[in-house]
């Protein structure tokens, strides 16, 4: 009894956080019922008439919706693969560096872009990839005609993937660098006695030791396959590249805020949330199945 009284102030300290969660996270979720109603601004969300799954039918009957889903899956999958591969390769290369000050300097430099917002980076990349930008000027010196990178449906997805990888691979390498420190150094000493070179150490010791980490990160990445980077795409795309660059989040943003189609935007957002929830469950199961990783 005394312990309960003594701990009561800890429970009271939770109240502000719980209230904020209820007000700003739980209560707004009731807005998803808009996906099942014919919204009337005068009657409000609760007073508007129910129409069932009509908005979902119109979404699935719209060819543009499938184009947006395809763009999202393609860009997100390419980003996941590129980020994981670049982070792993960078960590392996950095692990071979023996000059400590140089190693720390490189680590710090590649981490920095991760902390910059896409508002800043998008402005930089727009200048670099414009017709008069650094890339086209460099190509011009080599006799190559200017390319409209940000106005080409062929180039735009590659630019999204490349710039996102450049921003995140340094930070993503932290986990691989931490995993590399857990490899038993006696293995390398034994291999040196046997006459193994660095390539053989990498092939027979380092990569097999990282297998669990690689599988874990790859499976956990699955839950983000419908998140292709709203901030990046919104700040970098334009009307010309909607065909290849419009993803679910930007499509919902344009429908909801620009075209005032609140019900359709809510239906698409709800569909994405349900699929993402399923993917989180699947990735968590796979992470437990192949890497013995569990959250609870």
N, C-alpha and C positions, 0 to 999 in steps of 0.2 A: 504493500500500500504506500509506504514511504517512498519507495523507488518510483512509483507512478507519479506521485506528487512532485518529486525532484525532477522528473523528466518532462513534466508538463510544459515548462518554458521552451523546451526544444520543439515541442509540437506547435506551440504558438508562433515560433519563428518561421514555421512552414507556411503559415496562413497567407502572408503577402504573396509568396510565390504561387500558391494554389489559386488565389483570387485572380492574379494576372493571367494564369493559365486558363481559367474558366472564362474570363472576359474576352481575352484576345485570341485564344486558340480553340476552345470548345464551343462557345456560343456562336461564333461565325460559321461553324460547320453546319448549322441548321440551314444555312443559305443554299445548300445543295438541293433542297427541295424545289428550287427554281427550275432545275432541269426537267421536272415533271409537271410544270405549270405553264399556262399562257400568261405571261407577265403583263399586268396592268399597273402602270406607275401610280395611278390614282388609288387603286385598291390595295396596293402594296403586295409583298410576297405572300403573306398569309391569306389575304383576301382574294388573290387571283385564282381563276378556275383551274382544276386539275385536268391534264390532257394525257396522262400516262406516259408511254415511251415514244410519243410522236417525234420529239426532238432528236432522240437517238436514231429513229428510222431515217429522218432527213439527213442526219450526219453520215450514216452508213450508205445512203443512196447518192451522196455527193462525191464525185470522182476526186475533187480537190482534197477531200479528207484523206483518201488513200495516198495521194502524193505527199501530203504533209507527214503522215505516219512513216512512209518510206524514207523521206528525208531525215526524219528524227532517228530512225533505226540505223540508217547508213552512217550518218555523221557521228552518232553516239558510239556505235561499234568501232568505227575507225579511230575515234579518239581514245577509247579504252585500250585498243591494241597498241596504238602508237605510243601512248603514255607509258604503258607497262613495259614495252620493249625498250623505249628510250631510257626510262628510269633504271632498268636492270643493266643495260649496257654501260650507262654512265657510272653506276655504282661499281661495276666490275673494273672499269678503266681507272676510276679514282682509287680503288683499293690497291692497284698496282703501283701507285705513285709512292715513292719513299721519302720525298722532300716534304716535311710536315708543313712548313709555312706556305709552300705552293699549294698543297692539298687543301689547307684551310681557306686560302684566298679563293680558290676555284669554287669550293663549296659555298662560300658566302655570296659570291657573284651570281651563281646559278639559282640560289634561293630567292634573290631579290624580286624577280618578276612575279613570283607567286603572291606577293603582298601588294601588288599594284592592281587597281580596279580596271575593269574592262572599259570604263569611260575614258581613262587616260590612254590605255594601250590601243583602243580602237582608233583614237585620233592619230597616234603614231603610225599605226599600220596603214591607215588610209593615205597618209602622206607618202609613206614608203612605196605603196603599190599603185599610186595614182599614175596617170599618163606622164606627168612631169616629175615623178618621184625618183627615189634613189635606185630602185630596181630597174625601171625602164631606162634611166640614164646609163646605168652600167651595161644593160643589154645593147643600148645604142652605140656605146664605145666598141662593142664586139660585132657591130653591123647587123644587129637583130632589130626588126621593127618593133615599135611600142605595142604592148599587150594591155588590153583593158581588163586587168585582173579582177577588179571588184565589180565589173559589169558583164562578166562571162560566167554562164552556168557551168561551163566545163572546169573553170579554175576555182570558183568560189568555195566549193566544199573542201578542196585541198588546202586552200588558204585558212579556212576555219580549223581544220585538223592540225595543220602545221603550226599556226600561231598558238593554239591551245596547248600543244605539246611543248613548245618553247617556254611557255609560261609555267607549266606545272611539273616538268620532268625532274627538275632539281629538288623540289620538295618531295616528290614521290620517291626519290632515291633514298630518302632517310631510312625507310623501313628496310630496304635491301642492305644499306650500310650497317644498320644495327644487326641484321641477320648474319652478315659477314664476320662481325666481331665474335659471334658465338661458335664459329667453327673451331674445333680443337686444333691448336697450333702443332701438336705432336704429329698430326697427319702430314703437315707440310715438311716437318723435320724428317719424318720417315721416308717421304717421297724424295727429299733431297739426297738422302743416303743412297736411295736406289737409283739416283741419277736422273730423276724426272725434271723436265724443264717447266717453264711457266705455263705454256699451253697445255701440257699434260696435267699440271696441277688444277688448271681451270676445268678441264674436261672430266677428270676422274675424282676430284675432291670438291671444288667450289660449287659447280653447278648441281651435282647431286645433293649437296648439303642445302642448297637453296630451293630444292624442288617443292618442299612443303609450303614455303613462303610464297613462291610463284603461284601455286595452285590456289592458296588462300586468297591472295589479292585478285586473281583472275575471277574466282567464283563470287567474291564480294562485289566486284565491279559490275556483275550482271544486273544488280538492283538499280543501277544508274543508266540502263540501256534506253530508257525513255526520257532521260534528261540530257539533251544535246548542248546545253549551255545557253540559257535565255539571254543573259546579259551580253555575252559575246555577240550572238547573232543579231540581237536588237540594235546594238551599237555599230555593227559593221555592214548589215545588209541594206538593200534598197529594192525598189519595185522591180527592177530589171532581173534580179536574181531570186525572185520569189519561187520560181520553179524548182530551183535546186537548194535554196537556203532556208525556205520557210519551214519551221519546225512546229511541233504541237504548241509549245508555250507561246511563241510569237503569234501563231494563228489565233489562239485563244485571246491574246492581248488585243489583236486587231479587231476581232469580232466583238469582244466585250466592251472595250473602251473607245475604239474608233468608229465602229458601226452600230453600237448600242444593241447588238443582238445578245442580250444577257443570257437568255435561256439556252441558246445553242452553245455559247462559250462555256456555260456551267456544265452542260451535258458532256462536252469534250473533256473538260477538266476532271469531271467525276470519273469518266471512263479511264482516263490516264491514271488517276489515283488508285483505282481498283486494280488495274493491271500492274502498277508499280508495287502495290502491296503484295500481290501474288509473287512477283519477281523477288521481293525481299525474302519471302518465306522460302522460295526455291533456292536462292543463293545461300541463305543461312543453313539450309539442310545440306547442300553440296559442300559447304565449308566444313560442316561437322563430319560429313561422310568421308571426305578425302583429306582433310587437314586436322581433324579432331578439334575444331574451333567452335566454341559455343559462347553465346552472349550470357545466357543464364545457366 
